[in-house]
Amino acid sequence: MKDVIIIGTGEQAKIVADIILCAGDRLIGFLAGDPKMRSFLDRPVLGKDTDLNRFRDYWLFLAIGNADSRERLAALADGVKWYTAIHPAAVISRLNTSVGEGSAVMANAVINPFARVGRHCIINTGAIVEHDNVIEDFAHVSVGARLAGEVRVGRKTWIGVGATVRNGICICENCMIGAGAVVVGDITEPGTYVGVPAGPIEKKA
Ligand SMILES: CC(C)(COP(=O)(O)OP(=O)(O)OC[C@H]1O[C@@H](n2cnc3c(N)ncnc32)[C@H](O)[C@@H]1OP(=O)(O)O)[C@@H](O)C(=O)NCCC(=O)NCCS
């Protein structure tokens, strides 16, 4: 059994708290951005999120939706142990598949053979990461998104809820793929892409 402290007190923290309990590990408490916060989900807030290096005796998990914030806090870490949160109802192939430290794989997500998921990624509820995908560090595959085979998702890219990505597509770093989008061509410029087929969002003048 692992003793785990969650960094973050928002929506991601709730979901990861549940995974820790479902996995039979122990949730010790939280580190918060707000120094005045005292408790969350009936557990103590033990300090500020930037104090993470004081808690090296525990397993830590960065449960923060914003990828830039996750990256910034991960960069502060010095010798901490990152917890990898895998829901018992996630399906992860045993055939040459890896999930990096500090990542979360939520209930009913599927990760198929030869897929590689980086560090501090979120593979959300019911997301499908097909064979030979590469999901780079800090990326997020939202609820019910579907990545066909041999897709590459760049660092800090966020695939929105219910989006679909055709097989063999590369999406570069720092992209937001909107809810329900269908990506049928490579995306090589960071930005926000929506629609079917997905294209850059049109900003009004
Ligand atoms: C793509 C997204 C980030 C854009 O948000 P935004 O920058 O605030 O953009 P706006 O809501 O101002 O919309 C701008 C325009 O794009 C359109 N648009 C926004 N999201 C869209 C989407 N997913 N598909 C199609 N069109 C979309 C809007 O209708 C609007 O069009 P208009 O200018 O003609 O009225 C957001 O709508 C989205 O899809 N987020 C995904 C959230 C998600 O998946 N959460 C996961 C939780 S697990």
The ligand as an ORCA input file, in Angstrom:
! r2SCAN-3c Opt
* xyz 0 1
  C     -12.082     24.570    -28.335
  C     -12.340     25.334    -27.058
  C     -11.107     25.243    -26.152
  C     -12.572     26.775    -27.445
  O     -12.840     27.543    -26.331
  P     -12.766     29.153    -26.460
  O     -11.405     29.569    -26.930
  O     -13.285     29.687    -25.166
  O     -13.712     29.462    -27.669
  P     -15.218     29.992    -27.679
  O     -16.097     29.185    -26.788
  O     -15.162     31.478    -27.490
  O     -15.654     29.704    -29.187
  C     -15.079     30.363    -30.286
  C     -15.798     29.878    -31.539
  O     -15.425     28.510    -31.783
  C     -16.577     27.680    -31.757
  N     -16.220     26.463    -31.022
  C     -15.733     26.387    -29.784
  N     -15.505     25.105    -29.446
  C     -15.878     24.362    -30.491
  C     -15.897     22.986    -30.744
  N     -15.455     22.113    -29.821
  N     -16.324     22.552    -31.936
  C     -16.776     23.445    -32.881
  N     -16.791     24.758    -32.697
  C     -16.348     25.222    -31.521
  C     -17.649     28.471    -31.004
  O     -18.936     28.068    -31.397
  C     -17.308     29.865    -31.407
  O     -17.815     30.091    -32.709
  P     -18.415     31.537    -33.124
  O     -17.264     32.481    -32.963
  O     -18.834     31.313    -34.540
  O     -19.518     31.791    -32.173
  C     -13.550     24.769    -26.269
  O     -14.781     25.146    -26.833
  C     -13.531     23.262    -26.161
  O     -13.985     22.514    -27.037
  N     -12.983     22.789    -25.044
  C     -12.868     21.398    -24.757
  C     -13.162     21.167    -23.298
  C     -12.927     19.721    -22.929
  O     -12.773     18.852    -23.751
  N     -12.867     19.462    -21.660
  C     -12.515     18.129    -21.264
  C     -12.822     17.805    -19.889
  S     -12.325     16.128    -19.594
*
